[in-house]
Amino acid sequence: MKRKKLFLLIFISLFCGSIFAQTTVYKGVVTDAEYNTPVAYAAVYLEKGAVGAVADNVGSFSLEVPD
């Protein structure tokens, strides 16, 4: 019985932790400033942080940033 309660307590605490671990997703397209054409495989990153992404072949990217 104690084991079952301990397992349930651990499961609930892990589940609640994942609910509060929110992230914000930024999506966009990298374009050339002069010609306004998409830039394929461009690196996109935050200046102050270790979060980054690489654009696809049409310049689209999706950046997931923890809150």
C-alpha positions, 0 to 999 in steps of 0.5 A: 500500500505504501508503494502504491501511494509513493508511486502515485505521489511521484506521478502527480508531482511529475505531471504537475511539473510538466504543466508549469514548464511552459514555452513560447514558440516563435515562427517566422521566415528569414528574408533578404533585406535587399531583395525580400527573398527567403534565405534558406538554411539561415541560423536563427538564435537569441542574443542572450541565451542558448536557444537557436534554430535553423531555417528550412529550404524556404527560410521558415523557422520555429524557435521554442523559448522557455518562459 
